Amino acid sequence: MSSLQMLRVHVAPVGFEVDRIVLPALGMKADKVWLITHSNPSVDMGNQFVSSIQDKLKQARIECLQTEADRTDLFDTLRALRIIILKEKANSILVNVSVGSKIQAIASMMACMMFKDTATIKPYYAVPERYTSSVAKEEKQETEGLKEIIGLPEYKIEIPSDKLIRCLDLINRKSAGKSGVRKRDLKDSAIEAGLIQEDEKRITNRKRTKEQYSEQAAYMSLNKNLIEPLQKYWRFITETKVGTHHIISLTDEGKNALHFLSAGI
């Protein structure tokens, strides 16, 4: 898709701001704005500003879409951001990291670094003209006006390959209600899902049966391509021996990563 066909899409978590979301969208001629609102609006003081943002964008004929995430949860916010990025990956995405909670701002910046290979995505910071008094007392937005828009440096944070993410998802599903999944069961599921292949050429002992060739090759592929990178490089899984079985389990880091990386797989 050429740049002439790409829509200009803005993404903004909603906190106690209106101008800081609307004015950059107007100034940079956004075609669409995604708002990320709190998943529990009954306890979110910033929810009162959503309708005002929507009305101003509608008046400017800018499409406004909305999704939800827990504004206090970094990984849930990353999940929501990744879903938006996947939906809009054919377009030019600008993420407003100056609005929302501090956790949402951190998640927004991280998303730009993690998913820059997925889409054309850039972070920006909106500097307001002035700060107002307490929202809690006067129910006003925290800032008014727009002084300038600052483009932020673009760095990259590496994320696991889709194959490794799918393996994490397999481990999670096979471990439901249990402490982990047997390595043998994971091997069978990985073959079925097309994550590994049985390569008989890698086994040279001719005295073995075809089934033995296939079994050992599958374990070799599982260890090299999935278990080792997830355990040694990413530290998303652990492997423990229980009796005669090897049990594969997700670490807390693995569970957190899966929460937002599995969105859309």
N, C-alpha and C positions, 0 to 999 in steps of 0.2 A: 504494500500500500504506500503510495507516495505521500510526501509531507503535505501536499495540497488537500489530501483527503482525510488527514488526521484531525480529529477533534481535539480541542484544548480542554482537558478535564482537570478540575481542581478537586482536591480532597482535603477536608478540614474536620477535625474533631470539634464538637460543640462544647464550649465552656461557658464563660460569662461575656461573650463577645458577639457583636453583630457587625459593626463597621469593619473589624479586622478580618472578617471572612468575606463580606459582600464587596467591599471596595477593591481589594486585590482582584477579585473575579471580574469586576467591571473594568478595572484599569488594564488588565491583561486579556480582555475580550474572551473570557471563558465561554465555551459552548455548553458546559455541563459542570455541576458542582455536586460532589458526594459529601453528605454530612454523616459523621459518625456520632451517634447519640448514645447516652447511657442506657444499658439494657434494663435498668430499673428506674424509669422516669419518675416514679412517686417519691424517690429520695434524692433526685437530681435537681438542684436549684437552677442549673443552667438550662433545664428543659423549657423554661419560660421564654427563652430567646429563639427557639427553633422556628416558631410560626412567623416571627418578625423577619428572620433570615429568608425563609421561604417566600414570603410576600415580596420582599425587595428583589429577590432573584426573578420571581415571576414577572414583576413589573418590567424588568430589564430583558425579559424573554430568554432567560437562561434556565435550562432544564435543571431541576433539583431532585436528586435521589437521596435516599437515606438508608443506613444500615445501623445495627446496634452492636455494642460491645461493652463489657464491664470496664468502666473508665479507671478503675483501681487495679486492673489486672493487665500487666504488660503483655503477656502472651495471648490473651483474648483480644486485645487491641491489635496485635500483630496479625492474628487470624483474620480479623475484619479487613485490615489493610490489604492482606494478600488476596482475599477474595475480590476486592475492588480492582486491584492491579491485574488480576487474571481476566476479569471481565473487560477491562479497558486497555489491554496490552497492545491493541492495534492503534491506540491513540497516544497523544502526548500528555503525560500526567505530571501535574505540579502539586506538591504536597505542602500544605501550610503548617509549618512546625511551630508557629508562634501562638497557636490557640489551643484550647482544651487544657487538661491537667498536665502536670509535669510528666507523669507516666505516659500520657498520650503523646506528648511532644517527643519524649525519648523513643517511643515505639515508632512514631512517624519518621524520625531520622534514621532509625535502624532499618526500617522497611526500604527506604531509599537506597541504603547501602547493600542490603541483602538481595533485593530483587532488581537491581539495575541491569542485569543480563536478561531479565524477563520482559522488560518494557522500557520505553523512553520515559524515565522518571527523574524528576529533579525536586529538591527541597528549597523552600524559600521562607524568609522571615519578614513579617509585616511590622514595620515600626509605626506606632500610632502617633497622632498629633499630641494627645494629652491623655493622662490617666484621670479617672473620675473617683468619686468617693465609694464607700463600701456598698457592694451589691446587696449584702444581707440586710442593710438598713434602708436603702433607698430603691432597691430593685432596679438599678441602672446597670448598663454594661460597664465593664471595668475600664475600657478605653473608648476614645472617640476619635474619629478621623483617621487619616492615613498619611504619614509623613513620607515614607519611602518603602520600597520593597528590596530586600537584600537577598541575592542568590547565594546559596551556601555551597561550600566545597563538596565535590562528589568523590567519595571514597567507596571502597567495596568491602563487604563482609562476606566471606565464603560461606556457603550453605551446602548441605549434603546433596548428592545427585538424586534424581527422581527415583532411581532404583533403590537407593538406601532408604529413602523416605517410605517407599512401598514396603520394604522389608520391616521397618519399624512398625508400620501399620499392621502387618501380618503378625508380628510378635505380640502386639497389643491385643488384637482380636483373638488370637489363639490362647492368650493368657487370661482371658476374661474369667474372673472368679477364682483364679489360681495365682500362684507366686511366679509363674513363668511358663514357658513352653519347652517341651523336650526337643533337643536338637534334631532328633530323627524326624519328628513331626514337622519341624520348621523346614527341614530339607525337602520333605515331600511337598509341602505347601509352596515352597519357593520354586520348585520344578513346575508345579501345576500353574503357578502365576507367571512363568516365563522369566523369572529373575535369575535363574542359573540354568546351565545346560550340562548334560552328561556327555563328557568328552572321553571316549574310550581310547583315543590315541595317546593319552597321557599316562596310561597304565601299560607297562611293558611285560609283566609277568604272564607268559602264555599259558601257564598251568591253571590259571584262574578261569572260572566260568564267565560267560557274558554278563550275568547278573552281578557277579562280584566286581567286574570291571566297572560297570555302570554305577554301582553303589559307592565305590571308593572315589570315582571321578566326581560324583555329585557332592560328596563331603569335601573334597579338595576345592571344588568351585565355591561351595558355600563358605568355607573358611576364608579363602583368599579374597573373594569379591564382596562378601557381605559381613561376616562376623568380625574379621580382623579390622577393617576400616571403622566399623561402628563401635568396636570395643577399644581399640588402641588409639585411633586418631580422634574420633568424636567423643568417646567415653559416654555413649548413649545406652550401652547395654553391658551386662555382666554375664559371665558363664561360670556356673558352679556345678560340681559333681554331687549328685544325690544318689547313693547306691550305685547302680550300674548306668544311670542316666546322666546326661549332661543337660542342665536346665539353663535356658536363655531368658533373661529378665531385663526389663527396661530400668534404667537409672532415673532419678528425678529429672536430670537434665534431658534425658531421652523423652520422658513424658511431656515436659514443657515444650520441647522442640516439635514433637508430634502434634501438639495441640494447634499450633499455627501452620506448620508446614504441610499437614495432611489436608488442609482446606483445598478442595478442588481436585484432589487426586482420584 
